[in-house]
Amino acid sequence: MSDKLPDWPRVRLHVVTGKGGTGKSTVAAALALALASHGKNVLLCEVEGRQGIARMFDVDPLPYEERRIATGLRGPDGSPGVVHALHIDPESALLEYLSMYYKLGRAGRALDRFGVIEFATTIAPGVRDVLLTGKVFEAAQRNSRNKHAIRYDAIVLDAPPTGRITQFLNVNNELAGLAKVGPIKSQADNVMTLFRSPRTAVHLVTVLEEMPVQETADGIADLERNQLPVGGVIVNLVRPRDLDAADLSAAGKGRLDRAAIRTDLKKAGVDDGNGLVDGLLSEARDHAERRALEDAQRALVGELGVPTYELPRLAGGVDLGALYELATALRQQGLSS
């Protein structure tokens, strides 16, 4: 299968969100690998404090600095890119902010020892989100004048879950009662300019179940109400289609040919005693019912009015090799270049 032309050629910041349990972080990691081709530099950021990137890529826990963690997919010209990672925590972001804007330096670290930093980022969650998103904004805005910092062709943000994504990105609203003027308000304004621009897309990850699909629909509506750019919907953990339509229908109605199943088992040297055939027929009926429910949810996803992509459920779980497999699937479907 050849690669499809990219659906998001103008996007530089890819924000990935999704309901818990849908594989949001896995999709973000795979997208970063997919984007890192043709010699491109990609930054994969996380803001939830779980060190999920380190576990997925089997590297040491990430500090508050950019680290090279992987080589991306090879492009048609044979050249791979590079994936860097950054674990952003609010305390380190605030210390950096105090150093940049107020030249506190050692004084800022002293505040950290006294617990002032933790207090400030806990008591004012709007400030916390400005600090987290501000670091992403800084990486996205780098230019050739900063010779010591890596310039990135794309940034992937493993963002908070769907239920909190609009609040997280809409930092101006969160700051409305906290900061009317000053550097942190200016930073929030700059961040919102990027988040509402064509250079940003918010992709939503779901699985083919009722609650995640409904939360995805609600998330899209909420993002659109707040003028935040909706990207695509990535349907994750899609089951393989092991039965054709006719067999699937027969399985659901309990009409599969028992005699034919017994014959096939005997040909394979399998004893069909102890209710094996009954068990197989029951499993087949359950599979047909799950597939029917999934197809109904897939139809609802198709009505959301945004590009959709599908990633398979991998039997062996997700390791680094599986991330490359998922990255290839995303590129083939046009989510990355």
GUVEX-308457 format. One line per 5 residues: number of its first residue (from 0); their letters; for each residue x, y, z of C-alpha. Coordinates in nm, 4 decimals. Example, Ala and Ser with C-alpha at 12.3 -4.5 7.8 and 13.67 -1.06 7.14 Angstrom:
0	AS	1.2300:-0.4500:0.7800; 1.3670:-0.1060:0.7140 $
***
This chain:
0	MSDKL	0.0000:0.0000:0.0000; 0.1542:0.3335:-0.1031; 0.1581:0.6408:0.1177; -0.1327:0.8818:0.0774; -0.0683:1.2533:0.0348 $
5	PDWPR	-0.0731:1.4185:0.3800; -0.4028:1.5613:0.5026; -0.2359:1.8222:0.7257; 0.0567:1.9750:0.5298; 0.0314:2.3150:0.7019 $
10	VRLHV	0.0121:2.1816:1.0561; 0.3189:2.2138:1.2753; 0.1663:2.1356:1.6159; -0.0299:1.8092:1.6411; -0.2210:1.7867:1.9705 $
15	VTGKG	-0.3347:1.4318:2.0540; -0.6156:1.3756:2.3041; -0.8599:1.0962:2.3820; -1.0600:0.9303:2.6564; -0.8539:0.7322:2.9051 $
20	GTGKS	-0.7915:0.3765:2.7879; -0.8105:0.4516:2.4152; -0.4323:0.4458:2.3628; -0.3849:0.8220:2.3272; -0.0167:0.8167:2.4265 $
25	TVAAA	0.0577:0.5243:2.1946; -0.0994:0.7094:1.9027; 0.0975:1.0258:1.9854; 0.4232:0.8277:1.9858; 0.3379:0.6559:1.6561 $
30	LALAL	0.2464:0.9907:1.4985; 0.5819:1.1378:1.6027; 0.7637:0.8465:1.4347; 0.5509:0.8884:1.1223; 0.6194:1.2619:1.0997 $
35	ASHGK	0.9940:1.2125:1.1457; 1.0777:1.1175:0.7871; 1.2596:1.2931:0.5023; 1.5241:1.4054:0.7520; 1.2747:1.6010:0.9652 $
40	NVLLC	1.3159:1.6774:1.3345; 1.0090:1.6060:1.5476; 0.9537:1.6825:1.9157; 0.7234:1.4553:2.1184; 0.6018:1.6287:2.4373 $
45	EVEGR	0.4134:1.4953:2.7377; 0.2561:1.7034:3.0137; 0.0792:1.4555:3.2422; 0.3749:1.3491:3.4564; 0.3586:0.9747:3.3921 $
50	QGIAR	0.6878:0.9333:3.2010; 0.4912:0.7375:2.9414; 0.7299:0.8295:2.6595; 1.0265:0.6801:2.8459; 0.8398:0.3528:2.8993 $
55	MFDVD	0.7197:0.3240:2.5392; 1.0632:0.3912:2.3928; 1.2464:0.1946:2.6648; 1.4714:0.4824:2.7700; 1.5595:0.6334:3.1068 $
60	PLPYE	1.3035:0.8708:3.2654; 1.3140:1.2025:3.0817; 1.4413:1.5171:3.2513; 1.3140:1.8656:3.1756; 1.5210:1.8902:2.8597 $
65	ERRIA	1.4930:1.7659:2.5038; 1.6444:1.4236:2.4398; 1.6871:1.2279:2.1192; 1.4998:0.8999:2.1646; 1.4414:0.7400:1.8215 $
70	TGLRG	1.4878:0.7469:1.4469; 1.1681:0.8069:1.2513; 1.0318:0.6283:0.9466; 1.2339:0.6384:0.6290; 1.0927:0.8561:0.3544 $
75	PDGSP	1.0696:0.7506:-0.0108; 1.4169:0.8978:-0.0569; 1.5486:0.6630:0.2137; 1.6178:0.9377:0.4670; 1.4754:0.9018:0.8191 $
80	GVVHA	1.4194:1.1843:1.0592; 1.4792:1.2098:1.4319; 1.2348:1.2054:1.7234; 1.3264:1.4061:2.0318; 1.1214:1.3936:2.3514 $
85	LHIDP	1.0445:1.6394:2.6292; 0.8751:1.5715:2.9609; 0.7222:1.9025:3.0756; 0.6398:1.9379:3.4439; 0.4851:2.2584:3.5817 $
90	ESALL	0.7438:2.3123:3.8557; 1.0386:2.3098:3.6142; 0.8429:2.5217:3.3674; 0.7725:2.7823:3.6370; 1.1386:2.7919:3.7418 $
95	EYLSM	1.2368:2.8478:3.3800; 0.9696:3.1172:3.3484; 1.0924:3.2977:3.6607; 1.4481:3.2829:3.5317; 1.3542:3.4143:3.1847 $
100	YYKLG	1.1167:3.6944:3.2828; 1.2241:3.7905:3.6353; 1.5933:3.6859:3.6387; 1.5448:3.5044:3.9689; 1.7961:3.2253:3.9040 $
105	RAGRA	1.9038:3.0851:4.2418; 1.6194:3.2671:4.4157; 1.3728:3.0690:4.2054; 1.5361:2.7429:4.3133; 1.5148:2.8582:4.6744 $
110	LDRFG	1.1420:2.9095:4.6306; 1.1225:2.5530:4.5022; 1.2883:2.4229:4.8195; 1.0327:2.6038:5.0335; 0.7427:2.4537:4.8370 $
115	VIEFA	0.6319:2.7858:4.6876; 0.6522:2.6504:4.3319; 0.4266:2.3538:4.4074; 0.1833:2.5805:4.5903; 0.1662:2.8276:4.2994 $
120	TTIAP	0.1059:2.5629:4.0345; -0.1552:2.3837:4.2470; -0.3549:2.6834:4.3689; -0.3794:2.8367:4.0203; -0.4409:2.5606:3.7624 $
125	GVRDV	-0.4814:2.8214:3.4897; -0.1246:2.9360:3.5511; -0.0115:2.5729:3.5487; -0.1577:2.5168:3.2023; -0.0045:2.8396:3.0696 $
130	LLTGK	0.3362:2.7184:3.1859; 0.2914:2.3751:3.0292; 0.1606:2.5049:2.6974; 0.4081:2.7920:2.6995; 0.6993:2.5494:2.6726 $
135	VFEAA	0.5345:2.3850:2.3717; 0.4797:2.7297:2.2197; 0.8475:2.8164:2.2675; 0.9567:2.5034:2.0811; 0.7140:2.5753:1.7976 $
140	QRNSR	0.8269:2.9373:1.7586; 1.2013:2.8849:1.7403; 1.3838:3.0474:1.4530; 1.7318:3.0605:1.3065; 1.8390:3.3370:1.5459 $
145	NKHAI	1.8534:3.0836:1.8302; 2.1593:2.8894:1.7168; 2.1804:2.6672:2.0248; 1.8261:2.5238:2.0134; 1.6962:2.2530:1.7815 $
150	RYDAI	1.4424:2.3716:1.5274; 1.1551:2.1275:1.4826; 0.9582:2.0600:1.1658; 0.6696:1.9243:1.3724; 0.5689:1.8926:1.7373 $
155	VLDAP	0.3397:1.6239:1.8781; 0.1795:1.6985:2.2142; 0.0500:1.4047:2.4169; -0.2179:1.6173:2.5794; -0.4675:1.5654:2.8663 $
160	PTGRI	-0.7811:1.3535:2.8045; -1.0745:1.4711:2.5949; -1.2777:1.5819:2.8942; -1.0142:1.8407:2.9863; -0.8596:1.9262:2.6498 $
165	TQFLN	-1.0547:2.2470:2.5791; -0.9853:2.3823:2.9275; -0.6160:2.2925:2.8869; -0.5792:2.4627:2.5484; -0.8048:2.7603:2.6163 $
170	VNNEL	-0.5553:2.9202:2.8533; -0.6907:3.2750:2.8149; -1.0242:3.1770:2.9712; -0.8459:3.0004:3.2568; -0.6446:3.3127:3.3313 $
175	AGLAK	-0.9357:3.5576:3.3097; -0.9669:3.6019:3.6842; -0.5973:3.5649:3.7651; -0.3905:3.7812:3.5342; -0.5205:4.0797:3.3397 $
180	VGPIK	-0.1800:4.2154:3.2377; 0.1879:4.1261:3.2622; 0.4231:3.8651:3.1138; 0.2112:3.5609:3.1942; -0.0954:3.7204:3.0285 $
185	SQADN	0.1170:3.8069:2.7238; 0.2417:3.4502:2.7100; -0.1156:3.3188:2.7247; -0.2157:3.5504:2.4385; 0.0753:3.4250:2.2261 $
190	VMTLF	-0.0091:3.0634:2.3017; -0.3719:3.1156:2.1986; -0.2611:3.2731:1.8703; -0.0774:2.9501:1.7863; -0.3508:2.7179:1.9154 $
195	RSPRT	-0.6207:2.8864:1.7066; -0.4111:2.9043:1.3897; -0.3985:2.6671:1.0882; -0.0590:2.5516:1.2174; -0.2335:2.3523:1.4941 $
200	AVHLV	-0.4647:2.0495:1.4748; -0.6258:1.8668:1.7679; -0.6586:1.4957:1.6871; -0.8942:1.2808:1.8960; -0.8314:0.9118:1.9688 $
205	TVLEE	-1.1216:0.6744:2.0270; -1.2118:0.3072:2.0200; -1.5286:0.1591:1.8751; -1.7270:0.1657:2.1980; -2.0249:0.3825:2.2908 $
210	MPVQE	-1.8733:0.5984:2.5682; -1.5431:0.6873:2.3939; -1.7228:0.7670:2.0675; -1.9746:0.9891:2.2477; -1.6937:1.1652:2.4356 $
215	TADGI	-1.5150:1.2195:2.1037; -1.8271:1.3768:1.9543; -1.8671:1.5992:2.2622; -1.4997:1.6923:2.2464; -1.5234:1.7987:1.8812 $
220	ADLER	-1.8273:2.0140:1.9564; -1.6523:2.1748:2.2544; -1.3359:2.2474:2.0559; -1.5376:2.4045:1.7754; -1.7351:2.6205:2.0206 $
225	NQLPV	-1.4055:2.7547:2.1519; -1.2602:2.8114:1.8034; -0.9887:2.5492:1.8479; -0.8895:2.3633:1.5285; -1.0186:2.0069:1.5103 $
230	GGVIV	-0.7919:1.7631:1.3271; -0.8807:1.4005:1.2641; -1.0279:1.1115:1.4627; -0.7993:0.8102:1.5061; -0.9927:0.4905:1.5737 $
235	NLVRP	-0.7535:0.2732:1.7716; -0.7500:-0.0976:1.8619; -0.9596:-0.2063:1.5624; -1.0236:-0.5811:1.5623; -0.9199:-0.7855:1.2573 $
240	RDLDA	-1.1944:-0.8919:1.0181; -1.1521:-1.2686:1.0430; -1.4965:-1.3584:0.9027; -1.6555:-1.2461:0.5787; -2.0022:-1.0899:0.5792 $
245	ADLSA	-2.1876:-1.4134:0.5106; -2.0106:-1.6122:0.7850; -2.0466:-1.3213:1.0258; -2.4215:-1.3096:0.9670; -2.4508:-1.6870:1.0122 $
250	AGKGR	-2.2453:-1.6727:1.3336; -2.4677:-1.4021:1.4773; -2.7800:-1.6040:1.4041; -2.6300:-1.9316:1.5328; -2.6449:-2.0901:1.1872 $
255	LDRAA	-2.2848:-2.1935:1.1277; -2.2434:-2.5474:0.9908; -2.1602:-2.7725:1.2900; -2.0718:-3.0688:1.0712; -1.8303:-2.8643:0.8632 $
260	IRTDL	-1.6618:-2.7339:1.1786; -1.6200:-3.0885:1.3160; -1.4737:-3.1999:0.9838; -1.2241:-2.9112:0.9805; -1.1198:-2.9872:1.3390 $
265	KKAGV	-1.0588:-3.3523:1.2552; -0.8535:-3.2543:0.9500; -0.6406:-3.0408:1.1790; -0.6003:-3.3307:1.4234; -0.8059:-3.1632:1.6982 $
270	DDGNG	-1.0376:-3.3680:1.9199; -1.3853:-3.2141:1.9002; -1.4980:-3.3604:2.2318; -1.5797:-3.1846:2.5615; -1.8144:-2.9382:2.3994 $
275	LVDGL	-1.5437:-2.7806:2.1819; -1.7776:-2.7131:1.8904; -2.0390:-2.5577:2.1186; -1.7696:-2.3351:2.2685; -1.6477:-2.2266:1.9246 $
280	LSEAR	-2.0003:-2.1462:1.8110; -2.0588:-1.9403:2.1260; -1.7344:-1.7490:2.0679; -1.8322:-1.6884:1.7066; -2.1719:-1.5523:1.8129 $
285	DHAER	-2.0065:-1.3188:2.0663; -1.7616:-1.2032:1.7998; -2.0460:-1.1287:1.5581; -2.2284:-0.9264:1.8236; -1.9126:-0.7251:1.9044 $
290	RALED	-1.8560:-0.6613:1.5364; -2.2138:-0.5386:1.4947; -2.1701:-0.2962:1.7864; -1.8368:-0.1775:1.6469; -1.9844:-0.1238:1.3007 $
295	AQRAL	-2.2630:0.0862:1.4537; -2.0035:0.3012:1.6356; -1.7929:0.3251:1.3190; -2.0957:0.4682:1.1391; -2.1311:0.7315:1.4142 $
300	VGELG	-1.7622:0.8216:1.3799; -1.8164:0.8620:1.0065; -2.0877:1.1196:1.0780; -1.8563:1.3457:1.2807; -1.7518:1.5337:0.9690 $
305	VPTYE	-1.3730:1.5072:1.0132; -1.1074:1.2821:0.8531; -1.0824:0.9422:1.0205; -0.7989:0.6927:1.0465; -0.7858:0.3391:1.1848 $
310	LPRLA	-0.5144:0.1533:1.3716; -0.5266:-0.2231:1.4336; -0.5315:-0.4044:1.7636; -0.1876:-0.5704:1.7750; -0.1879:-0.9215:1.9174 $
315	GGVDL	0.1565:-0.8897:2.0734; 0.0896:-0.5637:2.2555; 0.2779:-0.2396:2.1974; 0.6578:-0.2272:2.1962; 0.8935:-0.0139:1.9876 $
320	GALYE	0.8487:-0.2390:1.6840; 0.4717:-0.2077:1.7152; 0.5019:0.1730:1.7311; 0.6803:0.1690:1.3942; 0.4052:-0.0555:1.2551 $
325	LATAL	0.1385:0.1896:1.3729; 0.3425:0.4823:1.2390; 0.3504:0.3215:0.8956; -0.0282:0.2779:0.9044; -0.0765:0.6460:0.9911 $
330	RQQGL	0.1492:0.7595:0.7083; -0.0213:0.5303:0.4583; -0.3572:0.6830:0.5516; -0.2324:1.0403:0.5152; -0.2136:1.1580:0.8771 $
335	SS	0.1549:1.2399:0.8283; 0.3797:1.3235:0.5341 $
***
